[in-house]
Amino acid sequence: MEEIKGITQTKELLKGIEVLVEFGAKVAADKKVNAEDLPAVIELAKKFEVLMAAAKDADQIKEEQKH
């Protein structure tokens, strides 16, 4: 499947948001933040590159939406 040109940063931002939402849901599942949430924190740290890609060049998203 061919990727539509010009939406790379938008896709990266959405993936980063997905990672953060999943993390938040895991931590909030028991309505407490405690040591039991450490595996979720470690999992989030392993996805650091995804979050960095989401933030990098995020200012270009507005330009992507114009095309």
N, C-alpha and C positions, 0 to 999 in steps of 0.2 A: 504494500500500500504506500503510495507516494504521499509524503507530508506536504501540506499546503505551505507554500513559501511565506515567510515573514511572521510566523507565530511562535517561534522558538522560545522567546522570553516569556510569552504568555503561558505556554505549556509548562515551562520550568516553574513559574510562579504558582500555578495551580497544583503542581506536584508538591511543592514546598508547603502550601496550605494544607494539602491532604495529609502530609506527614505530621504537621502540628495538630490537626484535628484528631488524628488517630491517637497521638500522644495524650492530648487532653482528655479524650474519652477513656483511655486506660487508667490515667491517674484519678479521674473523677468518678470512676465506676463505683468505688466504695464510699464516696463522699468524704474521703479523708486523704490528706497528703502525709505520707509517712515512709518509713524505710521499706515497706512492702512495694513501693513504687520505684525502687531502685532499678529493677530490670527494665522498666519502661524508659527510664532516664538513659540507661546504657544503650538501649535500642535506638533512642533518639540521637545519641552521640554518634552511633554508627552511621546514621543518615546525615551527618554533618555536611557532606559534599552536596547532597540534594538541596539542603537549606541554603548553602552558599550559592549554588547555581540559581536558586530562586531569587536571591537578593541581588546577585550580580547583574548589572545592566537592566534592572527593573525599570529604570527611567525610560527605556526604549519601548516599553509596552504601549504607551500612548501613541507612539509613531506607528507601531504594528497595527493598531486598531484602525488607523486611517486608511490602510490599504485593503 
